[in-house]
């Protein structure tokens, strides 16, 4: 199959959190086009079964391939945990998740070999970060902590609110007590409250943002496979956004965090795919 180097990168998430990954791709690969899908009708994935998340992921990948995507980034930790292995082998284009790149950096950065992971109930319960980290370094102790309230707080826009600080203090105390020196932000919403997490954890704890690390991994992959965009596209809208529901709310949130004005968000029926 001949790949069009100027075709877009497909990025998907259960909702708006994956926009932090899209944001890092925009910053680190500015000549690439992006087609983003947020599954806003079926969010959250964190409480769904593995089989359901795999089915949703297959539908979305089908849609993104119809949009001519040359590579796909699963910008959702739950879908990366549950579906990456299943869908990767079915595709003739590269499919990346957001867990591996962050785990690799955490394994390299930790000094006392005590790594914390915060995420949704589904992601933390899957043990996927622990499996990755143990493979990289069997001596690492992984301390997982589900922080389900962080997502609604971020989506409410309470990024620097006293309530968010209080919730963070309560969730993260256990990780501080267990002396982690590296903390993986294992949900794509969490980089948006990074400064609050930093304040609670203290300057000495290294925070790993998998959104950033995944963008670098994608860049590396595209370079290696000679799939980097030539950067010559004269397209008026290099970034396209699709959702399964609530297009206006999505657009408003996207405009609050992206370094780019989102002109159009289109609602599609993802169940058709």
C-alpha positions in Angstrom: 0.0 0.0 0.0 1.4 3.4 -1.0 1.2 5.9 1.8 0.5 9.5 1.1 3.1 11.4 3.2 0.8 14.4 3.3 -2.2 12.4 4.6 -3.3 13.3 8.1 -2.5 11.7 11.5 -5.6 10.1 12.9 -6.1 10.8 16.7 -8.9 9.5 18.8 -10.1 9.6 22.4 -13.2 8.8 24.4 -13.8 12.6 24.5 -11.8 15.8 25.0 -8.8 14.5 27.0 -7.0 13.4 23.8 -6.8 17.0 22.8 -3.7 17.2 25.0 -2.1 14.7 22.7 -3.2 16.5 19.6 -1.8 19.7 21.1 1.6 18.1 21.5 1.5 16.7 18.0 0.7 20.3 16.7 3.6 21.7 18.7 6.2 19.0 17.8 5.1 18.1 14.3 3.7 21.5 13.0 3.7 20.4 9.3 1.4 17.4 9.9 -2.4 17.5 9.4 -4.6 15.9 12.0 -8.0 14.3 11.9 -9.4 14.0 15.5 -12.3 12.0 16.7 -13.8 12.4 20.2 -16.3 9.7 21.2 -18.4 12.2 23.3 -21.6 10.2 23.1 -20.0 7.1 24.7 -17.6 8.7 27.2 -16.2 7.6 29.7 -14.3 4.5 28.6 -12.8 4.0 32.0 -15.9 2.2 33.3 -16.5 0.1 30.2 -15.5 -3.5 29.6 -12.4 -4.5 27.5 -14.6 -6.0 24.8 -16.7 -2.8 24.5 -13.6 -0.6 24.3 -12.1 -2.8 21.6 -15.4 -2.6 19.6 -15.5 1.2 19.9 -11.8 1.4 18.9 -12.3 -0.7 15.8 -15.3 1.5 14.7 -13.3 4.7 15.2 -10.2 3.3 13.3 -12.5 2.4 10.4 -13.8 5.9 10.3 -10.3 7.5 10.5 -9.0 5.2 7.7 -11.9 6.5 5.6 -10.5 10.0 6.3 -7.2 8.7 4.7 -5.2 8.6 8.0 -1.6 7.5 7.4 -1.0 6.6 11.1 -3.3 6.4 14.2 -2.7 7.6 17.7 -5.0 6.1 20.4 -4.9 9.2 22.6 -6.8 7.5 25.4 -5.2 5.5 28.2 -8.1 3.2 28.7 -8.3 2.4 25.0 -4.5 2.0 24.8 -4.7 -0.4 27.8 -7.6 -2.5 26.5 -7.5 -2.3 22.7 -4.0 -1.4 21.4 -2.8 -5.0 21.1 -6.0 -6.2 19.5 -6.2 -3.5 16.9 -2.5 -3.0 16.1 -2.2 -6.4 14.4 -5.3 -5.9 12.3 -4.0 -2.7 10.6 -1.8 -1.9 7.6 -0.8 1.5 9.0 1.0 2.2 12.3 -1.1 2.4 15.5 0.4 3.9 18.6 -0.9 4.1 22.1 -0.1 6.6 24.9 1.2 4.2 27.5 4.5 2.8 26.2 6.3 6.1 25.6 5.5 7.4 29.1 6.5 4.2 30.8 9.8 4.2 29.0 10.7 7.7 30.2 9.5 6.9 33.8 11.7 3.8 33.9 14.7 5.9 32.7 14.0 8.8 35.2 13.3 7.0 38.4 16.2 6.9 40.9 14.6 5.1 43.9 12.6 2.8 41.5 9.3 3.8 43.0 7.0 5.0 40.2 3.4 6.3 40.7 0.7 6.1 38.1 -2.6 8.1 38.3 -5.4 7.5 35.9 -9.0 6.3 35.5 -10.3 3.2 37.4 -10.1 1.2 34.1 -6.5 2.2 33.4 -5.2 1.7 36.9 -7.1 -1.5 37.3 -5.8 -2.9 34.1 -2.2 -2.9 35.5 -0.9 -2.0 32.0 1.6 0.6 33.2 3.0 -1.9 35.7 3.4 -4.5 33.0 5.3 -2.1 30.8 7.5 -0.8 33.6 8.3 -4.3 35.0 9.3 -5.4 31.5 11.7 -2.4 31.3 13.0 -2.8 34.8 11.8 -5.7 37.1 13.1 -3.8 40.2 10.6 -1.0 39.8 7.7 -0.8 42.3 4.6 0.6 40.8 2.0 2.4 42.9 -1.3 3.0 41.1 -4.0 5.4 42.2 -7.3 6.0 40.4 -8.3 9.6 40.5 -11.8 9.6 38.9 -12.8 13.1 40.0 -10.0 14.8 38.1 -11.7 14.4 34.7 -15.0 16.2 35.5 -13.0 18.9 37.3 -10.9 19.5 34.2 -14.0 19.4 31.9 -15.7 21.9 34.2 -12.7 24.2 33.5 -11.7 24.2 37.2 -8.0 23.9 36.4 -6.7 26.2 39.2 -9.6 26.0 41.6 -9.3 25.4 45.4 -11.6 22.4 45.0 -9.2 20.8 42.5 -6.3 21.4 44.9 -8.2 19.8 47.8 -9.1 16.8 45.7 -5.5 16.5 44.5 -4.2 16.6 48.0 -6.5 13.8 49.1 -5.8 11.5 46.1 -2.0 12.1 46.0 -1.2 11.9 49.7 -0.9 8.1 49.4 1.7 8.4 46.6 3.7 10.9 48.7 3.6 8.6 51.7 4.9 5.8 49.5 7.8 8.0 48.4 7.4 7.9 44.6 10.0 9.9 42.8 8.4 9.7 39.4 4.7 10.1 38.6 3.0 9.2 35.3 0.0 11.3 34.4 -1.9 8.3 33.1 -4.9 10.1 31.8 -4.9 12.5 28.9 -6.9 15.1 30.9 -4.3 15.3 33.7 -1.6 17.5 31.9 -4.2 20.3 32.1 -3.9 20.3 35.9 -0.2 19.6 35.9 0.6 22.7 37.9 -1.8 21.6 40.7 -0.3 18.1 40.7 3.2 19.6 40.7 2.3 21.9 43.7 0.9 18.9 45.7 3.7 16.4 44.8 6.6 18.9 45.2 9.4 19.9 43.0 11.5 16.8 43.5 9.0 14.4 41.9 9.4 14.0 38.1 6.1 14.3 36.4 5.9 12.3 33.1 3.4 13.6 30.5 2.7 10.7 28.1 1.0 13.2 25.6 4.4 14.8 25.0 6.3 11.6 24.9 3.8 10.0 22.5 4.2 13.0 20.1 8.0 12.4 20.1 7.5 8.7 19.5 5.2 9.5 16.6 7.8 11.9 15.1 10.5 9.2 15.5 8.3 6.6 13.8 7.4 8.9 10.9 11.0 9.8 10.3 12.1 6.2 10.4 9.4 5.0 7.9 9.9 8.1 5.6 6.3 9.2 6.3 6.9 12.7 7.6 4.8 15.3 5.8 6.5 17.3 3.1 4.8 20.3 4.7 3.6 21.6 1.3 -0.1 21.3 1.9 -1.9 24.5 1.3 -5.0 23.3 3.1 -7.1 26.0 4.8 -8.0 23.7 7.7 -5.1 21.3 8.4 -6.9 20.1 11.6 -10.3 18.5 11.4 -12.4 17.5 14.4 -15.3 15.0 14.6 -17.4 13.9 17.5 -20.2 11.4 18.2 -22.2 14.1 20.2 -22.1 17.6 21.7 -20.1 19.3 18.9 -20.5 22.8 20.3 -19.3 21.9 23.8 -16.4 20.0 22.3 -15.4 23.0 20.1 -15.6 25.4 23.1 -13.3 23.1 25.2 -10.9 22.6 22.3 -10.6 26.3 21.7 -9.7 26.8 25.4 -6.7 24.5 25.3 -5.4 24.3 21.7 -2.9 26.7 20.2 -5.2 27.0 17.2 -8.7 28.2 16.5 -11.0 25.3 15.9 -13.3 26.4 13.1 -15.4 23.3 12.7 -16.4 20.3 14.7 -18.7 17.8 12.9 -21.0 15.3 14.6 -21.0 11.8 12.9 -22.8 8.6 13.6 -19.9 6.4 14.7 -22.2 3.3 15.0 -22.3 3.1 11.2 -18.6 2.1 11.1 
